[in-house]
């Protein structure tokens, strides 16, 4: 057998194999749409506010989503004095 012929076949097979491998690696499955974590998104939007003791809740429908963090103290009756003007009861993200 002619060595030039076997070398040509080898190069052709190698080229086809590399082409097929490149097609396989370039094909990816359908991309999964990752939904953002509403709690993490809300907390990051508060820019460092202390939300320890806050309860996370999420509600919504096909038109809107509401994520909220409610102060744990709001579960009981809160008596607001004149000096408690800085009491945060709830953070919400619509």
C-alpha positions in Angstrom: 0.0 0.0 0.0 1.2 3.5 -0.8 2.3 5.4 2.3 1.0 8.6 0.9 -2.5 7.1 0.5 -2.6 5.8 4.1 -1.4 9.2 5.4 -4.1 11.0 3.4 -6.8 8.6 4.9 -5.4 9.2 8.4 -5.5 13.0 7.9 -9.0 12.8 6.5 -10.2 10.7 9.4 -8.6 13.0 11.9 -10.1 16.1 10.3 -13.6 14.5 10.3 -13.2 13.3 13.9 -12.1 16.8 15.0 -15.1 18.4 13.1 -17.5 16.0 14.8 -16.0 16.6 18.2 -16.2 20.3 17.7 -19.9 20.0 16.8 -20.6 17.9 19.9 -18.9 20.3 22.2 -20.5 23.4 20.7 -24.0 21.9 21.1 -25.5 22.7 24.5 -28.8 21.7 25.8 -31.6 24.2 26.3 -30.7 26.9 28.7 -32.5 26.7 32.0 -33.9 30.0 33.0 -32.8 30.5 36.6 -35.3 32.4 38.7 -33.6 34.9 41.0 -34.0 34.2 44.7 -36.6 36.8 45.8 -35.4 36.8 49.4 -31.7 37.4 48.4 -32.8 40.0 45.9 -34.9 41.9 48.5 -32.1 41.8 51.1 -29.5 43.0 48.6 -31.7 45.9 47.6 -31.8 47.0 51.3 -28.1 47.8 51.1 -26.9 46.4 54.4 -30.1 47.0 56.6 -30.2 44.7 59.6 -33.0 42.2 58.9 -32.2 39.8 61.7 -35.5 38.7 63.3 -37.5 39.5 60.1 -39.8 36.9 58.6 -39.7 36.4 54.8 -43.0 36.0 52.9 -43.7 35.7 49.2 -47.0 36.0 47.4 -48.2 36.8 43.9 -50.0 35.8 40.8 -49.3 35.8 37.1 -49.2 39.6 37.1 -47.0 40.5 40.0 -44.8 39.0 42.7 -44.5 40.4 46.2 -41.6 39.6 48.5 -41.6 41.0 52.0 -39.6 40.9 55.2 -41.7 41.6 58.3 -40.3 42.6 61.6 -40.8 39.8 64.2 -42.0 42.4 66.7 -45.0 43.1 64.4 -46.5 39.7 65.5 -47.5 41.2 68.8 -49.2 44.6 69.5 -46.7 47.4 69.3 -47.2 50.5 71.3 -45.6 53.4 69.4 -44.3 56.2 71.6 -43.1 59.6 70.3 -39.5 58.3 70.6 -39.9 55.3 68.4 -40.1 57.1 65.0 -37.4 54.8 63.5 -39.1 51.4 63.9 -39.2 49.5 60.6 -42.2 47.1 60.4 -41.9 45.7 56.9 -39.8 45.8 53.8 -41.5 44.9 50.5 -40.4 44.4 46.9 -43.2 44.3 44.2 
